[in-house]
Amino acid sequence: MKYYFIYSAGGGAGDWNGIKRIWNSTMPEILKSNILLKFGDIFFNHVSSGNLIRPQRWNEIDNIRQWLFNNVNDDFVLDNSEILLDSGTAKIVAWIAHHNPQISSSEILNKFDNTVEELHITEKYANIIVNSNIDYAVSFDIPNPFKIRSQNGNTRTNLMNNNENDIETERLSIRYCAKYTNKLYEELTDRIGEQNAINKIMITCNGEWTREQYDYYLSLLNFEPINIAIGGLTRSMRNNVNNLVTWNIRNYSKIHYLGCGGIENVNLLKENHLDYINSSVDVSTPLNRAIDGNIKNTSWSGYFSYIDKNLYRIKPETKEQILNIHRNSINTLFSEHEMSNIIEAILLHQNGQSSQETYNARAKLILHNSDVFRCNAL
């Protein structure tokens, strides 16, 4: 499977500034050739904000390929990177839920629809796809974020399953997904023609859907899709993989598994022969584990091994073990000496001595972990 490196505009400014600083000296072509950008990360506020839209970015950014170049100053991303655009609609669900703590599933669906319509989000999305020369763009879905972090002490899980997950609510969700897919198809067709629109759109399906729900969604579409993106995989991965086997998706021109989780989940797709030659995956786990460490030394960043694919937490007592693993690995992104320096800087960071250098080291660890996942996905 092809692996997409996630470039985020979300939280963790120190770490993303580190990525910007080391990009030209360190970012390998094999990772920057396939990049996933998140529309929601760029244009939507955090849940606690009074407004969903980030007005300055919304008004000033109309080409996110150029926006990426402005961040990393690398001509490669302008002409050579294949960019897959994720809608980031989970941020809309999170924002609605944060400001409406007692809201029901059907009310989330309806507020989501009203928000998308009133703010003309689909139109903006279509403009960004065209102006940025996006290679593939997922259609809008209404995801069920597994966790909503908020600043008001009210953390909710399973937003779309609060004792109201009846058949009609599920079908309403699917109808909305089809509505936005059709609207995106119409918007792109108006701008670039029907075939170009179909070539770019990846219809987004929920991995938790049954074959009947999947077929129902397809029956509502106004065009014959050739690409598919599958999300919602991680919460019940084995059951969801069993669903996908019944969907018979092998005939799509491109199949992408959205944020499918850890290495074990990628392997589960492979074990069930869902790693088609035309398939790809993105995973945030290598990023998240690289920056787990805090300056209080109560949590630790993690190194993924090329050899056994396991995660090793970076602590003084594990440094030599990790370096021994790295020494015996082949085709590594960083030499043993470079990895030693990375680990030393991360240990300083976790000992309360954070600096630009330690953030650069965490950024390099993101690239290392991502390369391990890339190798595993092949």
Backbone hydrogen bonds in HBPLUS format (Angstrom, degrees):
<---DONOR---> <-ACCEPTOR-->    atom                        ^
c    i                          cat <-CA-CA->   ^        H-A-AA   ^      H-
h    n   atom  resd res      DA  || num        DHA   H-A  angle D-A-AA Bond
n    s   type  num  typ     dist DA aas  dist angle  dist       angle   num
A0002-LYS N   A0279-SER O   3.08 MM 277  6.45 167.3  2.10 141.2 139.5     1
A0281-VAL N   A0002-LYS O   2.85 MM 279  6.33 144.9  1.98 159.1 169.5     2
A0004-TYR N   A0281-VAL O   2.95 MM 277  6.19 160.5  1.99 158.4 161.3     3
A0005-PHE N   A0034-ASN O   2.93 MM  29  6.25 161.4  1.96 155.5 149.2     4
A0036-LEU N   A0005-PHE O   2.83 MM  31  5.90 162.7  1.86 139.6 143.1     5
A0007-TYR N   A0036-LEU O   3.03 MM  29  6.17 163.6  2.06 156.6 160.8     6
A0015-ASP N   A0012-GLY O   3.07 MM   3  5.47 121.0  2.43 107.8 121.3     7
A0016-TRP N   A0012-GLY O   3.05 MM   4  6.36 159.2  2.10 157.3 163.9     8
A0017-ASN N   A0013-ALA O   2.82 MM   4  5.94 149.5  1.91 150.5 158.7     9
A0018-GLY N   A0014-GLY O   3.08 MM   4  6.27 139.2  2.25 130.9 142.0    10
A0019-ILE N   A0015-ASP O   2.98 MM   4  6.38 149.3  2.07 142.8 150.4    11
A0020-LYS N   A0016-TRP O   3.04 MM   4  6.29 156.9  2.10 142.0 147.6    12
A0021-ARG N   A0017-ASN O   3.00 MM   4  6.26 154.8  2.07 143.7 150.2    13
A0022-ILE N   A0018-GLY O   3.01 MM   4  6.26 156.9  2.06 155.7 160.9    14
A0023-TRP N   A0019-ILE O   3.00 MM   4  5.71 124.3  2.32 143.7 155.4    15
A0026-THR N   A0022-ILE O   2.84 MM   4  5.56 141.8  1.98 160.8 170.9    16
A0027-MET N   A0023-TRP O   2.84 MM   4  4.79 150.3  1.93 128.8 138.2    17
A0031-LEU N   A0028-PRO O   3.10 MM   3  5.60 143.1  2.24 109.7 119.0    18
A0032-LYS N   A0028-PRO O   3.12 MM   4  6.44 169.1  2.13 158.0 161.1    19
A0033-SER N   A0029-GLU O   2.95 MM   4  5.72 124.1  2.27 145.9 153.9    20
A0082-GLU N   A0033-SER O   2.75 MM  49  5.90 174.0  1.76 146.6 145.0    21
A0035-ILE N   A0082-GLU O   2.95 MM  47  6.27 162.4  1.98 160.4 166.2    22
A0084-LEU N   A0035-ILE O   2.95 MM  49  6.33 160.7  1.99 155.5 161.9    23
A0037-LEU N   A0084-LEU O   3.05 MM  47  6.41 152.1  2.13 152.0 160.8    24
A0086-ASP N   A0037-LEU O   2.81 MM  49  6.10 171.5  1.82 171.1 171.2    25
A0041-ASP N   A0038-LYS O   3.09 MM   3  5.32 121.3  2.45 101.7 115.8    26
A0042-ILE N   A0038-LYS O   3.28 MM   4  6.64 149.6  2.38 151.4 159.3    27
A0039-PHE N   A0086-ASP O   2.84 MM  47  6.09 162.3  1.87 174.9 169.2    28
A0043-PHE N   A0039-PHE O   3.03 MM   4  6.20 164.2  2.05 158.0 162.3    29
A0044-PHE N   A0040-GLY O   2.87 MM   4  5.05 151.1  1.95 137.7 141.4    30
A0054-ARG N   A0043-PHE O   2.91 MM  11  5.41 154.8  1.97 149.8 146.9    31
A0045-ASN N   A0052-LEU O   2.66 MM   7  5.26 162.9  1.69 153.7 159.6    32
A0049-SER N   A0046-HIS O   3.12 MM   3  5.85 162.5  2.16 122.7 127.7    33
A0058-TRP N   A0054-ARG O   2.91 MM   4  5.95 166.0  1.93 161.6 165.5    34
A0059-ASN N   A0055-PRO O   2.92 MM   4  5.95 155.0  1.98 146.9 152.2    35
A0060-GLU N   A0056-GLN O   2.92 MM   4  5.93 145.4  2.04 145.8 155.6    36
A0061-ILE N   A0057-ARG O   2.88 MM   4  5.33 162.0  1.92 144.6 147.0    37
A0067-TRP N   A0063-ASN O   3.03 MM   4  6.30 147.4  2.14 135.2 145.4    38
A0068-LEU N   A0064-ILE O   2.93 MM   4  5.94 150.8  2.01 130.9 137.3    39
A0069-PHE N   A0065-ARG O   3.02 MM   4  6.34 157.4  2.08 142.3 148.4    40
A0070-ASN N   A0066-GLN O   2.83 MM   4  6.12 156.8  1.88 152.1 158.5    41
A0071-ASN N   A0067-TRP O   3.15 MM   4  6.42 136.4  2.35 137.8 148.7    42
A0071-ASN N   A0068-LEU O   3.04 MM   3  5.14 129.1  2.31  96.8 110.7    43
A0072-VAL N   A0068-LEU O   3.00 MM   4  6.32 158.0  2.05 155.5 161.1    44
A0073-ASN N   A0069-PHE O   2.59 MM   4  4.98 149.6  1.68 149.3 153.0    45
A0077-VAL N   A0074-ASP O   3.21 MM   3  6.12 144.1  2.34 124.3 128.6    46
A0078-LEU N   A0075-ASP O   3.00 MM   3  5.38 143.0  2.14 109.4 120.3    47
A0080-ASN N   A0076-PHE O   2.75 MM   4  5.30 158.4  1.80 157.3 163.2    48
A0135-ASP N   A0083-ILE O   3.12 MM  52  5.48 134.7  2.34 140.4 153.5    49
A0136-TYR N   A0083-ILE O   3.29 MM  53  6.67 161.6  2.33 151.3 152.5    50
A0085-LEU N   A0136-TYR O   2.80 MM  51  6.24 163.0  1.83 153.3 157.0    51
A0138-VAL N   A0085-LEU O   2.98 MM  53  6.33 165.0  2.00 171.4 172.3    52
A0091-LYS N   A0088-GLY O   3.12 MM   3  5.99 158.0  2.17 121.6 125.9    53
A0092-ILE N   A0089-THR O   2.95 MM   3  5.20 131.9  2.19 102.6 115.4    54
A0093-VAL N   A0089-THR O   3.26 MM   4  6.72 159.6  2.31 153.5 157.4    55
A0094-ALA N   A0090-ALA O   2.90 MM   4  6.11 163.2  1.93 150.2 155.1    56
A0095-TRP N   A0091-LYS O   2.94 MM   4  5.99 156.5  2.00 139.4 145.8    57
A0096-ILE N   A0092-ILE O   2.97 MM   4  6.19 164.1  2.00 154.1 157.8    58
A0097-ALA N   A0093-VAL O   2.94 MM   4  6.13 166.6  1.96 153.5 157.3    59
A0098-HIS N   A0094-ALA O   2.90 MM   4  6.03 154.5  1.97 148.0 154.9    60
A0099-HIS N   A0095-TRP O   3.27 MM   4  6.45 158.5  2.32 146.5 150.7    61
A0100-ASN N   A0096-ILE O   3.01 MM   4  6.03 114.2  2.45 138.8 155.7    62
A0100-ASN N   A0097-ALA O   3.27 MM   3  4.98 147.6  2.39  92.6 102.0    63
A0103-ILE N   A0100-ASN O   3.10 MM   3  5.46 164.5  2.12 126.5 126.6    64
A0108-ILE N   A0104-SER O   2.94 MM   4  6.23 150.4  2.03 149.7 157.9    65
A0109-LEU N   A0105-SER O   3.04 MM   4  6.37 160.6  2.08 152.4 157.0    66
A0110-ASN N   A0106-SER O   3.02 MM   4  6.30 161.5  2.06 147.2 151.5    67
A0111-LYS N   A0107-GLU O   2.88 MM   4  5.99 161.9  1.91 149.5 154.8    68
A0112-PHE N   A0108-ILE O   2.82 MM   4  5.90 154.5  1.89 149.1 156.7    69
A0113-ASP N   A0109-LEU O   3.03 MM   4  6.28 161.2  2.06 147.2 151.7    70
A0114-ASN N   A0110-ASN O   2.95 MM   4  6.22 163.0  1.98 149.2 153.7    71
A0115-THR N   A0111-LYS O   2.86 MM   4  5.98 157.7  1.91 147.9 154.2    72
A0116-VAL N   A0112-PHE O   2.98 MM   4  6.22 167.1  1.99 158.0 160.4    73
A0117-GLU N   A0113-ASP O   3.03 MM   4  6.20 160.1  2.07 149.6 155.2    74
A0118-GLU N   A0114-ASN O   2.83 MM   4  5.91 172.0  1.84 154.2 157.0    75
A0119-LEU N   A0115-THR O   3.07 MM   4  6.01 159.5  2.11 149.1 153.7    76
A0121-ILE N   A0116-VAL O   3.15 MM   5  5.20 155.7  2.21 144.9 150.8    77
A0120-HIS N   A0117-GLU O   3.25 MM   3  5.20 156.2  2.31 101.0 108.1    78
A0124-LYS N   A0120-HIS O   3.18 MM   4  6.48 158.5  2.23 146.3 152.1    79
A0125-TYR N   A0121-ILE O   2.91 MM   4  6.08 160.0  1.95 150.0 155.8    80
A0126-ALA N   A0122-THR O   2.95 MM   4  6.20 158.5  2.00 149.4 154.4    81
A0127-ASN N   A0123-GLU O   3.01 MM   4  6.27 160.6  2.05 148.6 153.9    82
A0128-ILE N   A0124-LYS O   2.95 MM   4  6.21 159.9  1.99 153.1 158.3    83
A0129-ILE N   A0125-TYR O   3.01 MM   4  6.27 158.8  2.06 150.0 155.5    84
A0130-VAL N   A0126-ALA O   3.10 MM   4  6.37 163.2  2.13 153.6 156.7    85
A0131-ASN N   A0127-ASN O   2.83 MM   4  5.93 172.6  1.84 160.5 161.8    86
A0132-SER N   A0128-ILE O   2.94 MM   4  5.66 146.7  2.05 143.1 150.5    87
A0134-ILE N   A0129-ILE O   3.08 MM   5  5.05 172.0  2.09 150.8 152.9    88
A0133-ASN N   A0130-VAL O   3.24 MM   3  5.31 162.5  2.28 105.9 111.1    89
A0137-ALA N   A0200-LYS O   2.89 MM  63  5.91 159.7  1.93 147.4 147.6    90
A0202-MET N   A0137-ALA O   2.81 MM  65  5.76 155.6  1.87 147.1 144.7    91
A0139-SER N   A0202-MET O   2.92 MM  63  6.03 145.7  2.04 158.1 151.9    92
A0148-ILE N   A0156-ARG O   3.19 MM   8  5.64 144.9  2.32 157.7 166.8    93
A0161-ASN N   A0158-ASN O   3.02 MM   3  5.33 153.5  2.09 121.5 120.7    94
A0166-ASP N   A0164-GLU O   2.78 MM   2  5.60 140.8  1.93 103.3  92.5    95
A0170-GLU N   A0166-ASP O   3.13 MM   4  6.44 161.7  2.16 154.9 160.2    96
A0171-ARG N   A0167-ILE O   2.92 MM   4  6.18 157.0  1.98 150.1 156.8    97
A0172-LEU N   A0168-GLU O   2.83 MM   4  6.01 147.1  1.94 144.0 153.4    98
A0173-SER N   A0169-THR O   3.01 MM   4  6.26 156.8  2.06 147.8 153.1    99
A0174-ILE N   A0170-GLU O   3.07 MM   4  6.41 156.3  2.13 146.4 152.5   100
A0175-ARG N   A0171-ARG O   2.88 MM   4  6.12 153.3  1.96 145.1 152.6   101
A0176-TYR N   A0172-LEU O   2.98 MM   4  6.28 155.1  2.05 150.5 156.6   102
A0177-CYS N   A0173-SER O   3.01 MM   4  6.30 159.4  2.05 148.4 154.3   103
A0178-ALA N   A0174-ILE O   2.96 MM   4  6.24 159.1  2.00 150.4 155.5   104
A0179-LYS N   A0175-ARG O   2.87 MM   4  6.08 149.9  1.96 142.9 152.1   105
A0180-TYR N   A0176-TYR O   3.01 MM   4  6.33 161.8  2.04 160.4 161.6   106
A0181-THR N   A0177-CYS O   3.04 MM   4  6.24 155.4  2.10 146.0 153.5   107
A0182-ASN N   A0178-ALA O   2.90 MM   4  6.07 164.2  1.92 152.9 156.6   108
A0183-LYS N   A0179-LYS O   2.94 MM   4  6.17 152.7  2.02 143.6 152.0   109
A0184-LEU N   A0180-TYR O   2.84 MM   4  6.00 158.2  1.89 147.6 153.1   110
A0185-TYR N   A0181-THR O   2.97 MM   4  6.18 157.6  2.02 146.3 152.7   111
A0186-GLU N   A0182-ASN O   2.94 MM   4  6.22 154.5  2.00 145.8 152.4   112
A0187-GLU N   A0183-LYS O   2.84 MM   4  6.08 162.7  1.87 152.9 157.6   113
A0188-LEU N   A0184-LEU O   2.90 MM   4  6.04 167.7  1.92 154.5 157.6   114
A0189-THR N   A0185-TYR O   2.90 MM   4  5.92 152.9  1.97 142.0 150.5   115
A0190-ASP N   A0186-GLU O   3.02 MM   4  6.20 156.0  2.08 147.3 152.5   116
A0191-ARG N   A0188-LEU O   3.03 MM   3  5.06 126.0  2.34  95.2 109.5   117
A0192-ILE N   A0188-LEU O   2.76 MM   4  5.86 170.6  1.77 167.2 168.3   118
A0193-GLY N   A0189-THR O   2.93 MM   4  4.25 143.1  2.07 118.2 122.8   119
A0197-ALA N   A0193-GLY O   3.04 MM   4  6.18 151.7  2.12 148.2 156.8   120
A0198-ILE N   A0194-GLU O   2.95 MM   4  6.25 162.6  1.98 156.6 160.6   121
A0199-ASN N   A0195-GLN O   2.92 MM   4  6.12 152.5  1.99 146.8 154.6   122
A0200-LYS N   A0196-ASN O   3.18 MM   4  6.37 140.8  2.34 140.8 149.3   123
A0200-LYS N   A0197-ALA O   3.18 MM   3  5.35 130.1  2.44  99.1 111.5   124
A0201-ILE N   A0197-ALA O   3.03 MM   4  6.18 159.9  2.08 158.7 163.8   125
A0203-ILE N   A0227-ASN O   3.15 MM  24  6.36 147.0  2.26 136.7 129.3   126
A0229-ALA N   A0203-ILE O   2.75 MM  26  5.87 168.2  1.77 153.8 153.6   127
A0205-CYS N   A0229-ALA O   2.88 MM  24  6.31 160.2  1.92 163.4 168.6   128
A0231-GLY N   A0205-CYS O   2.94 MM  26  6.29 160.2  1.98 166.6 171.9   129
A0209-TRP N   A0206-ASN O   2.89 MM   3  5.57 167.0  1.90 123.7 128.2   130
A0207-GLY N   A0231-GLY O   2.66 MM  24  5.64 166.0  1.68 152.6 157.3   131
A0214-TYR N   A0210-THR O   2.94 MM   4  6.18 162.1  1.97 154.5 159.8   132
A0215-ASP N   A0211-ARG O   2.89 MM   4  6.07 162.4  1.92 149.8 154.4   133
A0216-TYR N   A0212-GLU O   2.95 MM   4  6.13 148.5  2.05 141.0 150.1   134
A0217-TYR N   A0213-GLN O   2.98 MM   4  6.25 158.8  2.03 149.8 154.2   135
A0218-LEU N   A0214-TYR O   3.07 MM   4  6.40 165.6  2.09 152.1 155.5   136
A0219-SER N   A0215-ASP O   2.98 MM   4  6.17 148.1  2.08 144.1 152.8   137
A0220-LEU N   A0217-TYR O   3.05 MM   3  5.40 149.0  2.15 108.4 117.5   138
A0221-LEU N   A0218-LEU O   3.23 MM   3  5.48 161.4  2.26 108.9 114.5   139
A0253-SER N   A0226-ILE O   2.63 MM  27  5.47 141.6  1.77 154.6 168.3   140
A0228-ILE N   A0254-LYS O   2.91 MM  26  6.34 162.3  1.95 160.5 166.0   141
A0256-HIS N   A0228-ILE O   2.90 MM  28  6.37 154.3  1.97 151.1 159.1   142
A0230-ILE N   A0256-HIS O   2.78 MM  26  6.22 157.6  1.83 163.9 171.8   143
A0258-LEU N   A0230-ILE O   2.82 MM  28  5.71 155.3  1.88 139.0 147.0   144
A0240-ASN N   A0236-SER O   2.91 MM   4  6.07 158.8  1.96 156.6 163.6   145
A0241-VAL N   A0237-MET O   2.80 MM   4  6.00 155.5  1.86 156.5 162.7   146
A0242-ASN N   A0238-ARG O   3.12 MM   4  6.35 153.5  2.19 141.9 148.7   147
A0243-ASN N   A0239-ASN O   3.08 MM   4  6.46 144.4  2.21 140.6 150.4   148
A0243-ASN N   A0240-ASN O   3.07 MM   3  4.94 117.4  2.48  90.1 105.6   149
A0244-LEU N   A0240-ASN O   3.01 MM   4  6.38 157.6  2.06 149.7 154.6   150
A0245-VAL N   A0241-VAL O   3.10 MM   4  6.40 148.8  2.20 149.4 157.0   151
A0246-THR N   A0243-ASN O   2.96 MM   3  5.47 130.8  2.21 109.1 121.3   152
A0247-TRP N   A0244-LEU O   3.01 MM   3  5.02 138.1  2.19  97.4 109.9   153
A0252-TYR N   A0249-ILE O   3.11 MM   3  5.97 174.8  2.11 131.7 132.8   154
A0255-ILE N   A0278-ASN O   3.00 MM  23  6.15 161.6  2.03 148.3 148.8   155
A0280-SER N   A0255-ILE O   2.81 MM  25  6.30 130.8  2.05 150.2 165.0   156
A0257-TYR N   A0280-SER O   2.88 MM  23  6.27 161.7  1.91 147.3 150.8   157
A0282-ASP N   A0257-TYR O   3.33 MM  25  6.74 151.1  2.41 171.2 166.9   158
A0265-ASN N   A0262-GLY O   3.01 MM   3  5.46 132.7  2.24 107.8 119.8   159
A0266-VAL N   A0262-GLY O   3.24 MM   4  6.70 154.4  2.31 148.8 156.1   160
A0267-ASN N   A0263-ILE O   2.88 MM   4  6.15 159.6  1.92 154.4 160.3   161
A0268-LEU N   A0264-GLU O   2.97 MM   4  6.15 137.8  2.16 132.5 143.7   162
A0269-LEU N   A0265-ASN O   3.13 MM   4  6.49 150.4  2.22 145.9 152.0   163
A0270-LYS N   A0266-VAL O   3.15 MM   4  6.51 154.8  2.22 144.6 151.6   164
A0271-GLU N   A0267-ASN O   2.75 MM   4  6.00 156.4  1.80 151.1 157.9   165
A0272-ASN N   A0268-LEU O   3.15 MM   4  6.27 140.0  2.31 139.2 148.0   166
A0274-LEU N   A0269-LEU O   2.89 MM   5  5.15 164.8  1.91 159.4 156.5   167
A0273-HIS N   A0270-LYS O   2.99 MM   3  5.01 157.9  2.04 110.9 112.0   168
A0279-SER N   A0276-TYR O   2.98 MM   3  5.13 152.0  2.06 120.9 118.2   169
A0287-LEU N   A0284-SER O   3.10 MM   3  5.41 123.3  2.43 107.9 121.8   170
A0288-ASN N   A0284-SER O   2.93 MM   4  6.18 170.3  1.94 162.1 165.0   171
A0289-ARG N   A0285-THR O   2.92 MM   4  5.98 172.7  1.92 162.8 163.6   172
A0290-ALA N   A0286-PRO O   3.33 MM   4  6.19 144.6  2.47 127.8 136.4   173
A0292-ASP N   A0289-ARG O   3.47 MM   3  5.15 171.5  2.48 100.2 101.0   174
A0302-GLY N   A0289-ARG O   2.78 MM  13  5.14 151.1  1.86 131.2 137.7   175
A0294-ASN N   A0299-SER O   3.21 MM   5  5.68 150.8  2.30 127.2 125.1   176
A0297-ASN N   A0294-ASN O   3.39 MM   3  5.79 169.2  2.41 111.3 113.9   177
A0314-ILE N   A0301-SER O   2.81 MM  13  5.67 169.4  1.82 166.8 166.4   178
A0303-TYR N   A0312-TYR O   2.82 MM   9  5.10 171.1  1.83 144.6 145.9   179
A0312-TYR N   A0303-TYR O   2.79 MM   9  5.10 158.4  1.83 143.0 150.6   180
A0305-SER N   A0310-ASN O   3.01 MM   5  5.58 151.9  2.09 151.9 160.7   181
A0309-LYS N   A0305-SER O   2.95 MM   4  4.68 130.2  2.21 120.8 131.8   182
A0318-THR N   A0315-LYS O   3.00 MM   3  5.23 150.7  2.09 109.0 118.1   183
A0322-ILE N   A0318-THR O   2.97 MM   4  6.17 163.7  1.99 161.3 165.1   184
A0323-LEU N   A0319-LYS O   2.95 MM   4  6.21 161.7  1.98 153.5 158.9   185
A0324-ASN N   A0320-GLU O   2.91 MM   4  6.02 148.2  2.01 142.5 150.9   186
A0325-ILE N   A0321-GLN O   3.04 MM   4  6.34 153.1  2.12 144.9 151.9   187
A0326-HIS N   A0322-ILE O   2.87 MM   4  6.16 159.8  1.92 150.1 156.2   188
A0327-ARG N   A0323-LEU O   2.79 MM   4  5.90 151.9  1.87 143.4 151.2   189
A0328-ASN N   A0324-ASN O   3.22 MM   4  6.39 142.5  2.37 139.7 147.7   190
A0328-ASN N   A0325-ILE O   3.23 MM   3  5.36 129.5  2.50  97.2 109.6   191
A0329-SER N   A0326-HIS O   3.14 MM   3  5.10 163.0  2.17 104.0 108.7   192
A0339-MET N   A0335-SER O   2.87 MM   4  6.13 161.1  1.91 151.3 156.7   193
A0340-SER N   A0336-GLU O   2.88 MM   4  6.08 150.3  1.97 146.3 154.6   194
A0341-ASN N   A0337-HIS O   3.09 MM   4  6.41 155.4  2.15 147.3 152.9   195
A0342-ILE N   A0338-GLU O   2.93 MM   4  6.24 152.5  2.01 147.2 155.6   196
A0343-ILE N   A0339-MET O   2.91 MM   4  6.13 164.6  1.94 153.5 156.3   197
A0344-GLU N   A0340-SER O   2.97 MM   4  6.17 160.8  2.01 148.0 153.6   198
A0345-ALA N   A0341-ASN O   3.03 MM   4  6.21 161.0  2.07 147.4 151.9   199
A0346-ILE N   A0342-ILE O   2.98 MM   4  6.25 153.1  2.06 147.5 155.5   200
A0347-LEU N   A0343-ILE O   2.89 MM   4  6.12 154.8  1.95 152.1 158.7   201
A0348-LEU N   A0344-GLU O   3.06 MM   4  6.36 149.3  2.15 143.4 151.6   202
A0349-HIS N   A0345-ALA O   2.97 MM   4  6.26 155.6  2.03 144.7 151.4   203
A0350-GLN N   A0346-ILE O   2.93 MM   4  6.21 158.1  1.98 150.0 155.2   204
A0351-ASN N   A0348-LEU O   2.99 MM   3  4.98 146.7  2.11  99.0 109.6   205
A0353-GLN N   A0348-LEU O   2.94 MM   5  5.20 154.1  2.00 152.8 147.5   206
A0352-GLY N   A0349-HIS O   3.19 MM   3  5.52 144.4  2.33 116.5 114.8   207
A0359-TYR N   A0355-SER O   3.05 MM   4  6.36 158.2  2.10 152.7 158.5   208
A0360-ASN N   A0356-GLN O   2.91 MM   4  6.12 147.8  2.02 144.0 153.4   209
A0361-ALA N   A0357-GLU O   2.98 MM   4  6.28 147.2  2.09 142.4 151.1   210
A0362-ARG N   A0358-THR O   3.02 MM   4  6.34 154.5  2.08 145.3 151.5   211
A0363-ALA N   A0359-TYR O   2.98 MM   4  6.20 151.7  2.07 142.9 150.6   212
A0364-LYS N   A0360-ASN O   2.96 MM   4  6.29 150.8  2.04 144.9 152.6   213
A0365-LEU N   A0361-ALA O   2.93 MM   4  6.24 148.3  2.03 145.8 155.1   214
A0366-ILE N   A0362-ARG O   2.98 MM   4  6.32 143.2  2.12 142.6 152.4   215
A0367-LEU N   A0363-ALA O   3.19 MM   4  6.61 152.2  2.27 144.3 150.6   216
A0368-HIS N   A0364-LYS O   2.92 MM   4  6.27 158.9  1.96 149.8 155.8   217
A0369-ASN N   A0365-LEU O   2.86 MM   4  6.03 179.1  1.86 156.2 156.6   218
A0370-SER N   A0366-ILE O   2.89 MM   4  6.00 154.8  1.96 144.7 152.7   219
A0371-ASP N   A0367-LEU O   2.93 MM   4  6.13 148.8  2.03 146.1 154.1   220
A0371-ASP N   A0368-HIS O   3.03 MM   3  5.16 119.1  2.41  98.1 113.4   221
A0372-VAL N   A0368-HIS O   3.03 MM   4  6.43 149.3  2.13 152.0 160.9   222
A0373-PHE N   A0369-ASN O   3.06 MM   4  6.42 158.2  2.11 149.1 154.3   223
A0374-ARG N   A0370-SER O   2.83 MM   4  6.10 151.4  1.91 144.5 153.6   224
A0375-CYS N   A0371-ASP O   2.93 MM   4  6.13 163.6  1.96 148.5 151.9   225
A0376-ASN N   A0372-VAL O   2.98 MM   4  6.21 152.3  2.06 144.0 152.1   226
A0377-ALA N   A0373-PHE O   2.91 MM   4  6.10 145.3  2.03 147.1 155.7   227
